[in-house]
Amino acid sequence: MKQFDVVVVGTGPAGQRASIQAAKLGKRVLAIERRNCVGGGALATGTIPSKTIREAVLHLTGFRQRGIYGVSYAVKRNISMADLTFRLDHVIRREVAVVEAQFARNDVELAYGTASLVGPNRLRIVNHADEYEVETQFVVLAPGSEPAHSPKIPVDGDQILDTECLTGMKELPRRLIVVGAGVIGVEYASIFAALGTKVTLVEKRDRMLEFVDREIVDALTYHMRDHGVLFRLDEEVVDCAVVDGQVVARTASRKTIVGDCLLYTVGRRGATDGLNLGAVGLEADDRGRIAVDPSYCTSVPWIYAAGDVIGFPALAATSMEQGRVAVRNALGLESGAVQSPFPYGIYTIPEISIVGRTEQELTAEGVPYETGTGRYGETARGQIVADQTGRLKLLVHAETRHVLGVHIIGEGATELVHIGQAVMALGGTLDYLVGNVFNYPTLAECYKIAALDAFNRLSARGARPADAAA
């Protein structure tokens, strides 16, 4: 029986970073992947596929350039699913090669198969050709997540889809029903709308993306409606079937929605069903999540967990850091938890990124604040990249002038947000952004425009200017 210092279950963002960190610390490491290639769901069906397809759509449709060349501009007419998967296959091959090279370079042993716990410090690995057990000092569970299903939506992988089978779609639908207006649903709804697909987005809540600043959500809703998305909020699909080659969905309010395909994106659950957690006294909740303490240790001292399987925030970026930190904590190099504030990136069209508090949260808590807005159209770079509708909003404390939140919608939002993240993490104030010099022409100038806007608002209400801003 082979023995290891650390066994990591899963090679997605959390598992990959956990494996590399353990190896860098001189430990003998085994990484186990249940799929047929490394990268987990993030690389196979989740994060990378959706973002790659989005980029392919933006390029092939000429979407970014229509503000200059007109709404009829396109790089390619009659775009097919094969056009989108061509780019996706290329990216996945390159990413798989990168991860495999990292494992090889750091002497991480890789095993393909299904892992399960069989007793203290032991796991069983089963694949199509073999079955064997290994011993280890520590285990990091990072199996990722999988789409949640509902008996009301019979996913068939053909016309009724979840994100696991979306890339296997034979042809692009003319009409698409998206059930669920969370991050995944809204991303795919906007992507397909950019292709010219008639999208109907159904959500049982009365608004989408509740954790995002309301002004930003309103702006996204406007853009998506302008691209032809039909919103059915406060509606719940109670029945769905394929009738005469069409998907027919019925809502609780007795509406009937017809499309060529339906994409079900209501929630995900931890991929823990095959781990045999009970063998070591662990259990998952009804959504497959495993509870951990601030060091990412489970109730079993030699088992740690990271990534989607532990729940919120379930982001690829935070999962990477959780995996790294979990291993350090397991090996006695305490690192605490993932640092905040951490950013959110939502790859809709246009994209959104946020860090920190929203206006709604600050208002509910009675925190005095002021806003400042920088519009892409006010920058030369905004004209160059043909995005005149993007905007960046700052929220600053009205008394201490500390930056409390940054909310961006528009081209490059997920890159721009890191400037605000750094300022907030280092305790920066509005005055830093007012006095700072940004490259010209860049979209980052929106920080300066927004900071001056907030400064003027504070000055108008009698707030004492700081020396740096004066």
Secondary structure, 3 states (H helix, E strand, C coil): CEEEEEEEECCCHHHHHHHHHHHHCCCCEEEEECCCCCCHHHHHCCHHHHHHHHHHHHHHHCHHHHHHHCCCCCCCCCCCHHHHHHHHHHHHHHHHHHHHHHHHHCCCEEEECEEEEEECCEEEEECCCCEEEEEEEEEEECCCEEECCECCECCCCCCEECCCCHHHCCCCCCEEEEECCCHHHHHHHHHHHHCCCEEEEEECCCCCCCCCCHHHHHHHHHHHHHCCCEEEECCCEEEEEEECCEEEEEECCCCEEEECEEEECCCEEECCCCCCHHHHCCCCCCCCCCCCCCCCECCCCCEEECHHHHCCCCCHHHHHHHHHHHHHHHCCCCCCCCCCCCCEEECCCCCEEEEECCHHHHHHCCCCEEEEEEEHHHCHHHHHCCCCCCEEEEEEECCCCEEEEEEEECCCHHHHHHHHHHHHHCCCEHHHHHHCCCCCCCCCHHHHHHHHHHHHHHHHCCCCCCCCCC
